[in-house]
Amino acid sequence: MSAVPPSPEPESGRPTRRGTGRRRAAVPALSTGTLDDVGPGSLLVAMPALTDPNFAGGVVYVLDHNDSGTLGVVLGRPSQVEIRDVLPGWCDLAVEPGVFHVGGPCETDTALCLAAWSGATAAADAGLRQVAGDVYLVDLDTDPADLECGTGRGLAGLRVFAGYAGWSPGQLAAEIAEGAWACVPGSPGDVLSDLAGSALWRAVLSRQRGRLAVLSTAPADPSAN
């Protein structure tokens, strides 16, 4: 009896496979934005590859962005320092918890205050300078009585930060190109959110689209995994 010849193989040397009739779903590319998406009121969300302890698992609210660099404050990092112990006149206007939040590694002895002002545009003579939309920088040298809730002037609350985050010209662009940050829209609710740490990080990512939303289920800081 003659031997049965082996089945021919394709030129690649790999055995043929029968088609299943199914197509693998395309995986959308991870879109993290570009430097053009950065501006006052936007958010810089730390990607898992970012391991700098000042920013790992963090969300930065951008205050200013121009040719001179970028300035912002890290959100959701409450400290143990009570506002009433340092700025007693402002403690009653601050949302809970009534403590300083760690705004970043730059000039940590400097206090920055952000307020959410709904409704009518806030007057400049009230010590407010608009950042974006309903978010304003507050001049802490003014009289806090001018901003007291219940006056009908629209103050939703404020938060005080110790220090800030800053990037020199070209520095943030390089970090975004390396995949360290995602640039997404922000809101006044982010500034006054009662969420902190990884909970805020996940909340911001979960409202995005595509793979950014999927990232909300990953560890905010891989070193903590």
trRosetta pair geometry for C-beta under 8 A, 3 or more apart (Angstrom, degrees):
i j d omega theta_ij theta_ji phi_ij phi_ji
9 13 6.2 39 132 -140 135 30
9 14 7.1 164 -176 71 111 21
9 15 6.1 -72 -126 -94 100 52
9 16 7.5 -171 -142 -22 56 82
10 13 7.4 -71 81 1 70 20
10 14 6.3 -19 56 62 110 68
10 15 7.8 130 13 -142 93 13
10 16 5.9 112 -29 -68 111 88
27 211 7.6 55 172 -73 89 122
28 31 7.7 -50 151 -12 106 100
28 210 4.5 -102 102 -144 145 115
28 211 5.8 -159 85 -26 95 98
29 210 7.8 -3 72 175 45 146
29 211 7.4 -104 126 9 23 134
30 210 7.4 172 -116 129 42 118
30 211 4.4 -81 -98 84 76 139
30 212 6.9 119 -155 -57 78 69
30 215 7.9 76 -135 -47 117 125
31 209 8.0 -1 55 81 121 94
31 210 6.2 62 24 68 102 151
31 211 7.5 127 17 44 65 97
31 212 6.9 -66 66 -32 70 114
32 47 6.8 -23 -123 -70 143 130
32 176 7.3 -177 117 -162 116 83
32 179 6.7 124 20 -136 165 65
32 181 6.9 137 165 108 122 48
32 182 4.0 -107 -150 -110 87 76
32 183 6.7 85 151 15 68 69
32 212 7.1 144 -95 -87 61 113
33 37 4.0 -75 -170 41 118 157
33 38 7.8 123 141 -46 126 72
33 176 7.5 -76 96 -156 81 124
33 182 5.9 99 21 -171 106 59
33 183 3.3 -123 104 57 145 94
33 184 6.6 -152 -31 -61 145 52
34 37 5.6 113 56 0 56 98
34 176 6.7 108 -149 148 40 140
34 183 6.9 -79 48 37 22 140
35 38 5.5 -44 -162 16 49 118
35 172 6.8 123 -117 110 101 99
35 173 4.8 -7 -77 -106 143 85
35 176 5.8 171 -64 50 77 158
35 183 7.6 158 -96 -45 22 160
37 42 6.3 148 146 -145 75 154
37 183 3.9 131 94 118 118 130
37 184 7.7 10 153 -71 133 21
38 42 5.6 -151 -137 74 41 147
38 44 7.1 21 -114 -72 106 100
38 62 6.0 163 -168 -100 83 165
38 65 5.1 179 132 -135 99 165
38 70 6.6 -35 160 -117 138 137
38 172 6.9 93 -111 136 174 141
38 176 7.9 -115 -40 -67 129 149
38 183 5.3 -89 -65 -134 75 136
39 42 5.2 88 51 -9 61 120
39 62 6.5 125 94 106 20 141
39 65 5.3 -118 -112 48 39 130
39 132 7.5 112 123 -88 90 137
40 62 5.9 -135 -109 114 29 92
40 63 6.2 3 -123 177 86 24
40 64 6.0 10 -80 -90 100 38
40 65 6.6 -154 -42 14 61 90
40 131 5.0 -155 -177 175 115 73
40 132 4.5 169 126 -49 91 109
41 61 7.7 -19 -134 -170 24 88
41 62 6.7 -39 34 70 25 90
41 131 6.1 146 -61 128 80 92
41 132 2.5 -75 -54 73 128 163
41 133 6.0 104 -125 8 143 100
41 135 6.4 155 -104 43 89 131
41 185 7.6 -8 132 -159 93 69
41 186 5.2 -158 167 60 58 108
42 62 4.9 6 61 29 78 130
42 65 8.0 -13 38 -10 117 146
42 132 7.9 101 -23 -28 55 174
42 183 6.0 12 161 -172 133 88
42 184 6.9 157 -168 81 86 31
42 185 6.1 -70 -121 -115 72 36
42 186 5.5 152 -149 -4 16 101
43 59 5.7 -17 -167 -171 116 97
43 60 6.7 143 -161 73 60 51
43 61 6.1 -31 -103 -98 74 54
43 62 7.1 -148 -84 -5 22 90
43 183 7.4 155 80 -155 53 44
43 184 5.1 -24 64 69 103 82
43 185 7.0 26 13 108 95 17
43 186 4.2 127 -41 -72 94 99
43 190 6.5 -96 -80 177 130 169
43 204 6.2 -126 137 -158 162 141
44 59 7.3 155 78 -160 52 47
44 60 4.1 -8 56 57 102 108
44 62 6.5 94 -19 -54 97 100
44 72 6.6 144 17 59 118 172
44 172 7.8 -92 -106 -151 148 118
44 181 4.6 -29 -166 -157 97 131
44 182 7.4 144 -160 69 47 44
44 183 6.2 -19 -102 -99 65 66
45 59 5.4 -9 -107 -110 70 80
45 60 7.9 -152 -67 25 31 71
45 181 6.6 127 61 -162 44 69
45 182 4.5 -24 61 60 102 98
45 183 7.9 -166 18 -73 80 19
45 184 6.0 14 -9 15 121 116
45 201 6.8 126 -155 -145 98 77
45 204 5.7 -169 -98 111 129 134
45 205 6.3 143 -179 -70 156 89
46 50 4.4 -112 -164 65 97 140
46 55 5.1 160 -87 149 133 91
46 56 5.9 180 154 -135 155 24
46 57 5.9 -51 76 -11 133 11
46 58 4.9 67 -9 49 131 67
46 59 7.3 -111 4 -67 83 41
46 60 7.9 88 -42 -11 86 96
46 180 7.0 -39 -142 166 67 74
46 181 6.5 -44 -101 -104 39 67
46 201 7.3 -47 50 -126 92 123
46 220 7.5 71 81 -180 108 84
47 50 5.5 106 59 -7 65 100
47 179 5.7 -82 74 154 163 76
47 180 5.8 -168 37 -173 105 22
47 181 6.3 -138 -10 -79 96 14
47 182 6.0 110 -65 -26 95 90
47 215 7.7 -57 -135 -164 74 153
48 215 7.3 -144 -24 -159 109 111
48 218 5.9 -59 -66 128 138 134
48 219 6.8 89 -122 79 115 76
48 220 7.5 -153 -95 -170 76 21
48 221 7.7 165 -134 -121 67 18
48 222 5.0 81 -175 -43 99 109
49 178 7.6 -144 114 138 137 91
49 179 5.6 45 42 108 149 105
49 180 6.2 -106 88 -102 100 55
49 222 7.9 28 -84 -3 28 137
50 55 5.9 -58 150 104 130 108
50 56 5.7 -170 112 -99 83 63
50 175 7.9 49 -104 -173 115 110
50 180 4.4 89 -80 -158 107 85
50 181 7.1 54 -55 -62 145 61
51 56 5.6 19 -145 -89 29 125
51 221 7.9 100 -124 -157 59 83
51 222 7.3 -60 -92 51 94 101
51 223 6.2 94 -139 -35 101 123
52 55 4.9 30 83 36 107 97
52 56 6.1 179 69 -40 47 85
53 56 5.8 -33 -112 12 32 117
54 58 7.8 -48 131 -5 49 157
54 74 7.6 -142 164 -55 75 150
54 104 6.7 58 176 -154 115 63
54 105 4.6 -44 -128 -38 143 122
54 165 7.5 145 146 -106 118 104
55 58 4.7 -110 -162 41 52 131
55 60 7.1 -24 -132 -46 107 117
55 74 6.9 -142 -109 -100 67 124
55 165 7.3 82 -86 -120 111 140
56 220 7.5 115 151 134 71 81
56 221 4.4 72 147 -118 111 104
56 223 6.9 -6 179 22 158 115
57 197 6.7 7 135 -172 122 71
57 198 5.5 -44 -173 -86 124 79
57 201 5.4 -82 -176 -53 69 163
57 219 7.9 -61 -93 152 115 70
57 220 3.3 77 -132 135 100 107
57 221 3.8 -57 -36 -47 123 92
57 224 7.5 6 -47 9 148 133
58 74 5.1 -37 -173 -145 133 111
58 75 7.6 142 -175 49 83 62
58 76 7.5 -180 -142 64 70 105
58 77 7.2 -16 -121 -46 110 123
58 201 6.9 -92 -107 -82 8 114
59 74 7.1 115 73 -157 46 62
59 75 4.9 -38 88 51 100 107
59 76 6.3 55 43 18 107 123
59 190 7.1 -113 137 -171 139 120
59 200 5.6 -113 16 127 137 111
59 201 5.8 -169 -39 -93 103 65
59 204 5.5 130 -109 -7 143 160
60 72 4.3 78 166 119 105 139
60 73 6.8 164 -153 81 71 26
60 74 5.5 -43 -96 -93 74 55
60 75 7.1 171 -107 -1 20 83
60 104 7.6 51 -121 -80 110 117
60 165 5.4 -65 -131 50 131 153
61 72 5.5 175 84 -165 42 101
61 73 5.5 -13 55 59 95 80
61 75 5.4 77 -22 -47 105 114
61 114 7.5 21 100 -90 149 170
61 135 7.9 -129 176 -176 135 162
61 186 5.7 107 -127 -140 86 162
61 190 6.3 157 -87 112 116 119
61 191 5.9 58 -97 -89 167 85
62 65 5.7 -3 179 -39 128 115
62 70 6.5 -52 -138 -170 106 104
62 71 7.4 106 -160 81 63 47
62 72 4.4 -56 -103 -89 42 119
62 186 7.4 -179 28 -6 82 141
63 71 4.8 -52 64 105 106 95
63 72 5.3 169 2 -102 80 47
63 73 6.7 61 -36 -10 117 88
63 112 7.9 -74 -79 -177 159 148
63 131 5.6 -74 -140 -134 66 124
63 137 7.0 67 -150 -70 119 119
63 164 7.5 -46 12 -151 140 132
64 70 7.0 178 94 -149 61 43
64 71 4.5 20 49 45 96 108
64 72 7.9 -156 33 -61 55 61
64 131 7.9 -101 -57 -138 68 89
65 69 7.9 -96 -134 123 51 36
65 70 4.7 9 -110 -113 82 87
65 71 7.6 -150 -65 28 54 62
66 69 7.4 8 64 44 65 37
67 169 6.4 11 172 -109 54 123
68 169 6.5 -86 -163 -59 17 103
69 166 6.3 36 143 -177 134 88
69 167 5.4 -178 -169 91 95 59
69 168 5.0 -59 -102 -131 125 25
69 169 5.4 -92 -72 -51 70 57
69 171 7.3 16 -133 31 96 111
69 172 7.7 121 -162 -7 66 113
70 166 7.0 163 86 -153 57 48
70 167 4.3 9 50 49 100 108
70 171 8.0 -132 29 69 105 96
70 172 4.9 19 18 -26 144 153
71 164 6.1 10 -168 153 90 136
71 165 7.3 146 -159 83 44 59
71 166 5.4 -6 -106 -105 70 82
71 167 8.0 -146 -64 26 38 69
72 104 7.3 111 90 -52 67 144
72 164 6.8 159 84 -174 29 93
72 165 4.9 -22 72 65 82 105
72 166 7.9 169 27 -78 61 43
73 101 7.6 81 163 101 119 114
73 103 3.7 -51 -143 -150 97 102
73 104 6.1 -127 -132 -18 49 106
73 112 6.1 -148 -77 83 136 139
73 114 7.1 -146 38 -26 149 132
73 161 4.7 -37 -151 -145 139 174
73 164 5.3 -67 -87 -125 75 77
73 165 6.5 160 -103 12 22 90
74 77 5.4 11 119 10 115 130
74 101 7.6 -148 89 146 78 104
74 102 6.3 -16 72 105 122 76
74 103 5.7 153 34 -163 74 31
74 104 5.2 140 -9 -69 101 73
74 161 7.9 146 53 -146 64 129
74 165 5.9 96 -40 -34 85 124
75 101 7.4 2 -142 159 38 148
75 190 6.0 -30 -141 158 171 90
75 191 6.7 -113 -113 -113 123 39
75 193 7.0 59 168 42 125 112
75 200 6.1 -141 114 158 105 156
76 101 7.5 66 17 -154 8 130
76 193 6.7 -21 -79 83 98 113
76 195 6.0 -27 -117 109 121 70
76 196 4.3 162 -171 -133 84 47
76 197 5.8 -145 146 -19 113 31
76 199 7.5 -163 -158 66 138 81
76 200 3.8 -126 -81 9 158 156
76 201 7.6 -144 75 -35 159 72
77 101 5.6 109 72 -172 63 85
77 102 4.2 -62 113 50 121 98
77 103 8.0 -171 60 -62 113 25
77 196 6.7 129 -80 -158 29 98
77 197 7.1 93 -92 -70 67 66
78 97 5.4 49 -137 59 152 123
78 99 5.1 78 -167 75 100 124
78 100 7.8 128 -155 87 59 40
78 101 5.4 -53 -95 -103 47 76
78 102 7.7 83 156 0 2 81
78 196 5.9 -56 1 -113 98 143
79 99 5.6 -153 66 152 67 117
79 100 4.9 -14 41 82 123 87
79 101 6.6 173 -5 -116 84 21
79 102 5.5 111 -58 -48 102 87
79 162 6.6 -4 -10 25 151 131
80 99 6.7 -65 -148 -152 9 143
81 85 6.7 -117 -174 61 74 124
81 86 6.6 26 163 -20 113 130
81 99 5.9 122 72 -164 50 91
81 100 4.5 -5 78 26 110 115
81 162 7.1 52 54 -35 144 147
82 85 4.5 90 73 -4 96 105
82 86 7.5 161 91 3 58 85
82 91 7.4 20 164 -118 88 129
82 98 6.4 30 -152 110 78 92
82 99 5.7 -62 -100 -104 40 75
82 100 8.0 26 77 -6 2 80
83 86 6.3 -79 -154 50 37 92
83 87 5.4 -45 -177 58 81 93
83 88 7.9 145 131 -90 70 30
83 90 6.0 -93 167 91 123 95
83 91 4.4 160 98 -99 106 83
83 94 5.4 108 20 0 168 160
83 98 5.1 -100 25 168 112 83
83 99 6.3 -160 -26 -117 81 19
83 100 6.3 138 -77 -51 74 68
83 160 5.5 119 -109 35 118 141
84 87 7.7 -73 -100 73 19 51
84 88 5.1 49 -159 -114 61 69
84 91 3.9 19 -74 -75 79 162
84 98 6.7 34 -22 140 96 128
85 88 7.6 81 -54 -69 8 83
86 100 7.2 17 33 -48 146 123
86 111 7.6 169 132 -77 134 145
87 90 4.4 -6 133 31 116 115
87 91 6.8 155 94 -46 75 77
87 111 7.0 141 -43 -176 138 168
87 140 6.5 -64 -130 -163 143 125
87 160 6.7 175 41 -112 145 165
88 91 5.9 -36 -149 -3 39 118
89 143 7.9 -95 169 -157 143 51
89 144 4.5 163 145 15 99 133
90 93 5.6 -66 -166 42 61 108
90 94 6.3 67 141 -37 85 103
90 113 7.1 -92 -164 -113 152 148
90 140 6.8 -41 -57 -136 150 95
90 144 5.1 -162 -89 -95 65 145
90 158 7.3 -72 -176 85 107 134
90 160 6.7 92 121 -58 139 134
91 94 5.8 -53 -151 21 37 116
91 98 5.4 59 -162 -174 88 129
92 144 8.0 120 53 142 93 138
92 148 7.8 4 103 -125 116 89
93 115 7.9 -24 150 -111 120 115
93 144 6.0 -147 -9 -171 139 116
93 147 6.1 46 -131 106 154 109
93 148 6.8 -115 -85 -111 109 49
93 149 6.7 159 -123 -20 78 95
93 155 6.9 -39 -156 152 111 143
93 157 7.0 162 164 -144 66 49
93 158 5.3 22 129 30 102 113
94 98 4.9 115 90 -127 122 77
94 157 7.0 65 -164 -174 25 87
94 158 5.6 -69 -101 80 58 78
94 159 6.3 94 -148 -102 91 40
94 160 6.2 -53 -104 -5 131 98
95 98 7.8 -167 96 -80 25 64
95 157 4.0 48 -53 176 105 141
95 158 7.1 168 -8 55 83 29
95 159 6.2 -38 39 -71 98 88
95 192 5.1 81 15 -159 160 100
95 194 7.5 -114 145 -75 119 85
96 194 6.7 16 91 -113 87 110
100 111 7.3 -92 -122 -119 118 97
100 160 5.5 -63 -111 104 67 99
100 161 6.8 103 -169 -140 79 19
100 162 4.5 43 168 -25 132 109
101 159 6.1 9 3 168 131 113
101 160 7.0 149 18 86 80 48
101 161 5.0 -43 73 -105 89 72
101 162 7.2 178 77 17 36 75
102 108 7.8 -13 -143 -134 83 104
102 161 7.3 23 138 -157 7 81
102 162 6.1 -36 -111 64 47 94
102 163 6.4 -2 -165 52 62 119
103 112 5.9 66 -83 44 172 119
103 161 3.2 75 -60 169 121 124
103 162 6.0 177 10 66 95 34
103 163 4.6 180 62 84 89 64
103 164 4.7 -25 128 -88 121 48
103 165 6.9 -133 147 -16 72 75
104 108 8.0 -143 88 -87 51 76
104 161 7.9 34 5 166 78 125
104 163 4.9 -144 66 133 60 99
104 164 4.6 3 43 149 126 20
104 165 3.4 -153 -117 -54 147 66
104 166 7.2 131 129 -10 150 66
105 108 7.0 -38 -158 -59 34 105
105 163 6.4 19 -96 173 1 140
105 165 7.0 57 25 -103 72 67
106 110 8.0 -25 119 38 75 127
106 163 5.8 142 68 -167 49 89
106 164 5.2 -43 68 70 107 69
106 165 6.5 141 10 -110 110 19
106 166 4.7 31 -33 10 165 111
107 110 4.0 18 137 3 114 124
107 163 5.7 163 83 -121 55 67
107 164 6.7 3 57 27 99 87
108 162 5.6 39 -171 148 68 97
108 163 3.8 -15 -104 -66 56 123
109 162 7.4 -5 -105 -164 17 98
109 163 7.7 54 4 -67 29 81
110 162 7.3 134 72 -159 46 53
110 163 6.3 102 55 -87 84 38
110 164 7.0 -45 86 -5 121 98
111 140 6.0 8 103 -8 120 166
111 160 5.8 -12 -167 -173 106 105
111 161 7.0 145 -157 76 53 48
111 162 6.1 -29 -98 -98 65 60
112 137 7.0 -57 -168 -140 93 99
112 160 7.3 154 81 -159 41 56
112 161 4.6 -19 64 62 92 103
112 163 8.0 -79 7 73 107 17
112 164 5.9 60 -11 -68 147 112
113 137 7.0 106 77 -165 63 57
113 138 3.9 -54 100 58 115 110
113 140 5.4 122 -3 -64 133 102
113 158 5.7 21 179 172 101 124
113 159 7.2 170 -151 85 62 39
113 160 4.9 -24 -99 -103 85 72
113 161 7.3 -177 -80 18 34 74
114 131 7.2 -21 -131 -7 104 148
114 135 6.0 -8 -172 -169 108 99
114 136 7.1 149 -156 76 59 41
114 137 6.4 -40 -100 -100 63 50
114 138 6.9 -173 -93 0 12 95
114 158 6.4 171 90 -154 42 77
114 159 5.6 -10 60 58 90 87
114 161 7.2 33 -2 -9 101 113
114 191 5.1 -107 121 -167 136 133
115 128 6.7 -77 55 -117 129 113
115 135 7.4 154 80 -153 42 51
115 136 5.0 -24 63 64 92 94
115 137 7.9 118 19 -139 82 5
115 138 5.0 78 -16 -52 115 119
115 147 7.0 -85 -125 -165 162 143
115 155 6.2 -45 -178 -140 125 94
115 156 7.6 142 175 51 76 72
115 157 7.1 -171 -146 101 71 33
115 158 3.9 -34 -95 -95 82 100
115 159 7.9 170 -82 18 43 59
116 134 5.4 39 -162 129 74 106
116 135 6.0 -29 -99 -96 65 63
116 136 7.8 159 -95 19 17 80
116 155 7.6 108 81 -163 57 51
116 156 4.1 -44 96 59 106 118
116 157 5.9 14 41 54 103 71
116 158 7.4 -168 14 -83 64 51
116 188 4.1 102 -125 -174 117 122
116 189 7.9 65 -107 -65 155 38
116 191 6.2 161 -58 73 104 125
116 192 5.5 -65 -11 -26 134 133
117 122 4.5 -10 156 -49 166 123
117 128 6.7 39 -36 -156 154 158
117 134 5.4 -158 64 -170 56 79
117 135 7.8 155 20 -95 79 15
117 136 5.4 17 1 0 124 126
117 153 7.8 -43 -149 134 105 82
117 154 5.0 68 -174 114 74 108
117 155 5.8 -30 -107 -98 75 52
117 156 6.8 -158 -87 5 21 87
118 134 5.5 15 -87 -145 54 142
118 154 4.9 -147 68 -169 56 99
118 156 5.2 71 -10 -47 107 117
118 188 7.7 177 -71 95 87 171
119 154 3.9 -137 49 -109 113 127
120 153 7.6 -85 64 -160 111 52
120 154 5.9 -161 44 -32 74 146
121 130 7.8 -35 -155 -71 95 134
122 126 5.8 -99 178 54 98 136
122 128 4.4 -26 128 83 139 154
122 130 7.2 160 51 -70 105 89
122 136 5.7 -30 43 -65 152 161
122 153 7.3 70 -118 163 80 102
122 154 7.0 -133 -76 73 85 122
123 126 4.8 100 72 -11 86 102
123 128 7.3 96 74 43 42 110
124 128 6.7 -122 -119 67 35 69
124 129 7.1 45 -129 -89 84 64
126 142 7.2 106 163 154 41 160
126 146 5.1 -174 -145 143 79 122
126 147 6.3 111 174 -75 112 86
126 153 7.3 157 -112 172 157 148
127 138 6.0 45 125 -164 101 65
127 139 3.8 -117 -165 48 97 103
127 141 7.5 -167 -134 66 129 65
127 142 3.2 -107 -73 -5 150 159
127 143 7.9 174 -21 37 143 52
127 146 6.6 114 12 77 112 139
127 147 7.4 -81 58 -45 112 119
128 136 4.1 6 -169 165 106 145
128 137 7.0 144 -157 73 54 49
128 138 6.0 -22 -101 -101 70 61
128 139 7.4 -118 -60 4 29 86
128 147 7.8 121 -55 -95 113 122
129 136 6.2 143 66 -165 34 85
129 137 4.6 -17 61 57 95 101
129 139 7.5 80 -11 -41 100 93
130 135 7.5 99 -159 83 61 53
130 136 5.4 -48 -97 -103 44 84
130 137 8.0 -70 6 17 3 77
131 135 4.6 -47 57 106 114 99
131 136 6.2 -179 0 -107 85 24
131 137 5.8 104 -53 -30 103 86
132 135 5.6 11 59 51 68 109
132 186 7.5 93 80 72 141 108
133 187 7.7 -40 73 -140 161 52
133 188 6.4 -123 106 -43 121 101
134 156 7.5 39 154 8 128 132
134 188 4.6 -31 79 -61 108 145
135 188 5.1 -172 -62 -101 90 82
135 191 5.7 133 -119 -21 123 157
138 142 7.6 -113 177 40 80 117
138 147 7.3 -4 -133 -67 126 167
138 158 6.0 6 -18 -139 152 143
139 142 4.7 78 91 -14 101 107
140 160 7.8 70 -91 -121 132 113
142 146 6.2 -58 149 35 117 135
142 147 8.0 88 103 -20 121 112
143 146 5.1 97 82 -14 90 100
144 147 5.8 -67 -164 44 55 102
144 148 7.0 84 141 -61 75 78
145 148 5.6 -14 -154 -27 45 116
147 151 7.9 -150 -176 25 17 138
147 153 7.2 -115 -134 83 47 137
147 155 5.2 101 179 -76 86 153
147 158 7.6 31 143 -29 144 137
148 151 5.6 99 78 -28 80 114
148 155 7.5 175 114 43 12 147
149 155 5.4 -115 -85 81 70 108
149 157 7.8 8 -72 -77 128 59
151 155 7.7 45 40 14 101 109
155 158 7.2 -35 -169 -36 111 97
156 188 7.1 74 60 152 148 135
156 192 6.9 -106 116 -31 109 169
157 192 5.2 96 85 -131 122 139
158 192 7.8 -80 -109 -95 10 106
159 191 6.2 -168 28 159 130 84
159 192 6.0 -173 -31 -102 119 62
161 164 6.8 83 121 -81 130 72
167 171 4.3 -155 -170 81 92 115
167 172 4.0 77 137 -46 166 97
167 175 7.6 -108 -124 13 138 133
168 171 4.8 83 55 -15 72 127
170 173 5.4 -60 -150 39 42 116
170 174 6.2 43 156 -23 74 104
171 174 6.0 -58 -156 32 29 109
171 175 6.6 22 152 -14 64 107
172 175 5.6 -57 -148 39 37 110
172 176 6.2 38 154 -20 70 104
172 181 7.5 -23 -165 24 86 153
173 176 5.9 -55 -148 36 29 110
173 177 6.4 30 153 -19 63 108
174 177 5.7 -56 -149 37 31 113
174 178 6.5 29 153 -17 64 108
175 178 5.6 -56 -149 38 33 111
175 180 4.2 -58 178 47 88 137
175 181 5.9 54 125 -3 103 109
176 179 7.8 55 178 -65 33 18
176 180 6.8 -85 -79 50 28 83
176 181 5.2 -54 -97 57 72 103
176 183 6.8 4 -125 -33 128 114
182 205 7.8 80 65 -105 153 93
182 208 7.8 -15 150 -101 144 167
182 212 6.0 129 -154 -125 158 120
184 204 6.7 141 78 168 143 103
184 208 5.9 -79 -120 -91 143 119
184 212 7.4 144 -76 175 132 155
186 190 5.1 -92 -162 36 92 150
186 191 7.8 73 165 -41 122 86
187 190 5.3 115 59 -9 69 96
188 191 5.7 -52 -161 29 46 113
188 192 6.7 10 155 8 75 108
189 192 6.4 -73 -144 55 34 89
189 193 5.9 64 154 -69 69 87
190 193 5.6 -22 -145 -20 30 120
190 200 7.6 101 -151 -165 80 111
190 204 6.8 55 -117 -92 121 110
193 200 5.9 125 104 -115 144 109
193 203 7.4 171 -158 84 152 154
195 199 4.4 -135 -163 112 103 106
195 200 4.1 148 114 -73 109 77
195 203 5.6 78 89 0 176 147
196 199 6.2 42 57 47 43 110
196 200 6.0 4 -116 -19 9 115
197 200 6.5 125 58 20 27 94
197 201 7.1 -53 143 -3 42 106
197 220 7.4 148 160 73 74 161
198 201 5.1 -54 -145 39 41 119
198 202 6.0 41 157 -20 72 103
198 219 7.8 -55 -130 -165 137 54
198 220 3.9 -159 -119 3 93 144
198 221 7.2 -102 -81 1 110 89
199 202 6.0 -53 -147 37 27 108
199 203 6.4 29 153 -21 61 108
200 203 5.6 -55 -146 35 33 113
200 204 6.4 31 157 -19 67 104
201 204 6.2 -58 -152 34 26 107
201 205 6.5 15 156 -8 62 112
201 216 7.8 171 126 -130 71 72
201 220 4.4 87 89 -122 158 130
202 205 5.9 -62 -145 44 31 105
202 206 5.9 34 159 -28 68 111
202 216 4.5 98 -153 -167 70 91
202 217 7.8 80 -136 -72 110 33
202 220 6.9 -92 -48 -67 82 112
203 206 5.9 -52 -141 31 26 113
203 207 7.1 17 162 -14 58 105
203 216 7.8 123 -39 -144 14 127
204 207 6.6 -69 -163 33 28 102
204 208 7.5 33 144 -30 61 104
205 208 5.6 -51 -161 16 45 118
205 212 5.7 -140 -155 160 85 80
205 213 6.3 156 152 -114 75 34
205 215 5.4 -98 -173 83 143 95
205 216 3.8 177 96 -76 112 91
206 213 5.8 68 -141 -147 36 80
206 216 4.2 91 -66 -125 76 174
207 213 7.5 -167 46 -105 10 99
208 212 3.9 -50 111 104 142 124
208 213 5.0 -159 76 -61 75 76
208 216 7.9 161 35 -43 99 114
209 212 6.6 48 64 46 41 107
209 213 6.1 -18 -138 -22 9 118
210 213 6.4 132 64 15 31 96
210 214 7.5 -62 139 -2 45 101
211 214 5.0 -48 -149 35 48 118
211 215 6.5 61 150 -31 69 94
212 215 5.6 -45 -157 22 35 118
212 216 7.8 52 145 -34 57 87
213 216 5.9 -32 -171 0 44 116
214 217 6.5 -52 -180 24 51 106
214 218 7.8 51 131 -23 68 101
215 218 5.2 -47 -161 20 58 118
219 222 5.4 119 87 -95 122 43
219 224 6.1 -172 -175 71 125 90
219 225 4.3 -111 -39 -69 167 107
220 224 7.6 5 65 43 76 131
221 224 4.4 63 87 3 103 112
221 225 7.8 -168 98 -25 58 79
222 225 5.4 -38 -161 5 49 121
